[in-house]
Amino acid sequence: MQENYTEKEILGDALASEKAATENYNRLANECAHQGLRDAILDCLDKEHEIQVDVFNKMHDMGYYPTPAAQDDKVAQLKQKFSQTATML
C-alpha cells in the first residue's frame, strides 16, 4: 500500500532533518582538533543553516509554521539582557 504524504509533512520532515544536521555538524566542529577539517565542517554547518532557513521560510510563507510577531518592548529587553551578558565575558 502506497502512503501519500502532504506537502506540510514533507517540509516538516525536511526541517527536522536540517535541525538534526546542524546539531551534529556543530557538535563535530566543537570536538574537531584538526583546523582544516574543522573549517570544512563549519562550512558544511553554514550551508546547512542556509538550507534550514530556506525550508523554514517556505513553511512560514505557506502558513505551515506560524510565528507570532515579537513585541517591541520584549525585543528591547532581550537586547539589553544579551548586551550586558556579552560585556561580562
Contacts in CASP RR format, 6 or more apart in sequence:
PFRMAT RR
TARGET T0000
AUTHOR 0000-0000-0000
METHOD contacts of the structure
MODEL  1
MQENYTEKEILGDALASEKAATENYNRLANECAHQGLRDAILDCLDKEHE
IQVDVFNKMHDMGYYPTPAAQDDKVAQLKQKFSQTATML
5 13 0 8 1.000
7 62 0 8 1.000
7 64 0 8 1.000
8 59 0 8 1.000
8 62 0 8 1.000
8 64 0 8 1.000
11 55 0 8 1.000
11 58 0 8 1.000
11 59 0 8 1.000
11 62 0 8 1.000
11 64 0 8 1.000
12 55 0 8 1.000
12 59 0 8 1.000
12 64 0 8 1.000
14 55 0 8 1.000
15 52 0 8 1.000
15 55 0 8 1.000
15 56 0 8 1.000
15 59 0 8 1.000
15 65 0 8 1.000
18 48 0 8 1.000
18 51 0 8 1.000
18 52 0 8 1.000
18 55 0 8 1.000
19 52 0 8 1.000
21 48 0 8 1.000
21 52 0 8 1.000
22 45 0 8 1.000
22 48 0 8 1.000
22 49 0 8 1.000
22 52 0 8 1.000
25 41 0 8 1.000
25 42 0 8 1.000
25 44 0 8 1.000
25 45 0 8 1.000
25 48 0 8 1.000
26 45 0 8 1.000
28 41 0 8 1.000
29 38 0 8 1.000
29 41 0 8 1.000
29 42 0 8 1.000
29 45 0 8 1.000
32 38 0 8 1.000
32 41 0 8 1.000
56 65 0 8 1.000
59 65 0 8 1.000
60 66 0 8 1.000
60 67 0 8 1.000
END
